[in-house]
Amino acid sequence: DPEWVGSIEGEIANDDETELRITRLSTIVLDADGNIIGGGRGVASASLPPAAREFFKIRSGVGPIPIGRAASALVSVEPVYADS
């Protein structure tokens, strides 16, 4: 539905020397004044060797946010490496 935020999309880059096994993602969506108007969670589950990149799309929880109010999104990552 074009009137609602459907997802938050971005890219993860593995800048470590170890294989990245999984990345837990969380996001908050802000309005133009910097107020939090929603958020969501997701997981990027592809194993990434050093210097590799992966596209992600967070869908869970962001659907009830009106697109006209959303100005930006902040994403936090929690990486899990092969030797963790």
BALUM-167251 format. One line per field, with one value per residue (C-alpha): residue number from 1; residue in three letters; chain; y, x, z. Coordinates in Angstrom, 3 decimals. Layout:
<nodes>
n = (NUM,...)
res = (Ala,...)
chain = (A,...)
north = (Y,...)
east = (X,...)
up = (Z,...)
</nodes>
This chain:
<nodes>
n = (1,2,3,4,5,6,7,8,9,10,11,12,13,14,15,16,17,18,19,20,21,22,23,24,25,26,27,28,29,30,31,32,33,34,35,36,37,38,39,40,41,42,43,44,45,46,47,48,49,50,51,52,53,54,55,56,57,58,59,60,61,62,63,64,65,66,67,68,69,70,71,72,73,74,75,76,77,78,79,80,81,82,83,84)
res = (Asp,Pro,Glu,Trp,Val,Gly,Ser,Ile,Glu,Gly,Glu,Ile,Ala,Asn,Asp,Asp,Glu,Thr,Glu,Leu,Arg,Ile,Thr,Arg,Leu,Ser,Thr,Ile,Val,Leu,Asp,Ala,Asp,Gly,Asn,Ile,Ile,Gly,Gly,Gly,Arg,Gly,Val,Ala,Ser,Ala,Ser,Leu,Pro,Pro,Ala,Ala,Arg,Glu,Phe,Phe,Lys,Ile,Arg,Ser,Gly,Val,Gly,Pro,Ile,Pro,Ile,Gly,Arg,Ala,Ala,Ser,Ala,Leu,Val,Ser,Val,Glu,Pro,Val,Tyr,Ala,Asp,Ser)
chain = (A,A,A,A,A,A,A,A,A,A,A,A,A,A,A,A,A,A,A,A,A,A,A,A,A,A,A,A,A,A,A,A,A,A,A,A,A,A,A,A,A,A,A,A,A,A,A,A,A,A,A,A,A,A,A,A,A,A,A,A,A,A,A,A,A,A,A,A,A,A,A,A,A,A,A,A,A,A,A,A,A,A,A,A)
north = (0.000,3.283,5.208,3.182,2.452,-1.082,-1.683,-0.186,-1.186,-0.927,-2.736,-4.505,-4.566,-7.010,-4.940,-7.523,-10.200,-12.954,-14.405,-12.665,-15.377,-13.418,-9.842,-8.877,-5.559,-3.075,0.233,3.319,5.608,9.347,12.194,15.513,16.819,13.790,12.151,8.363,7.296,3.582,0.866,-2.734,-5.696,-8.011,-10.434,-10.682,-14.351,-14.818,-15.704,-12.931,-13.367,-10.394,-7.398,-8.807,-6.900,-7.907,-6.103,-6.154,-5.337,-4.891,-5.535,-6.618,-3.797,-0.944,-1.395,0.806,3.944,6.545,7.287,11.018,11.258,9.226,11.402,9.071,5.763,4.714,1.107,-0.678,-3.878,-6.754,-8.876,-12.496,-13.630,-17.168,-17.179,-15.794)
east = (0.000,1.683,0.279,2.269,5.939,6.419,10.040,13.382,16.130,19.895,23.184,25.504,29.243,31.515,34.601,35.950,38.557,36.163,33.105,29.874,27.296,24.146,23.164,20.239,18.736,16.495,15.212,13.393,11.547,11.607,9.372,10.756,11.094,13.140,10.314,10.108,6.953,7.625,10.172,10.827,13.195,14.800,17.630,20.210,21.129,23.537,27.103,29.401,33.132,35.403,34.773,31.417,28.124,24.493,21.217,18.667,14.986,13.291,9.558,8.459,6.750,7.109,3.770,1.575,3.702,2.106,4.555,3.788,5.096,8.287,11.363,14.259,15.210,18.037,19.223,21.182,23.075,24.160,26.671,27.490,30.842,32.074,34.395,31.797)
up = (0.000,-1.077,1.921,4.475,5.034,3.712,4.638,5.584,3.163,3.228,2.903,5.338,4.658,6.471,7.272,9.725,8.924,10.082,8.364,9.382,10.090,10.945,11.658,13.876,12.816,14.582,13.269,14.415,12.021,12.672,11.560,10.278,13.868,14.965,16.912,16.885,15.050,14.707,14.280,13.460,13.521,11.027,10.379,7.622,7.608,4.699,5.662,4.474,3.973,4.687,2.363,1.150,1.151,1.568,0.910,3.758,4.026,7.416,7.114,10.568,12.483,9.985,8.180,10.411,9.799,7.458,4.615,4.756,8.320,7.844,7.234,8.112,9.689,11.976,11.901,14.627,13.892,16.114,14.170,14.985,13.592,12.903,15.907,18.348)
</nodes>
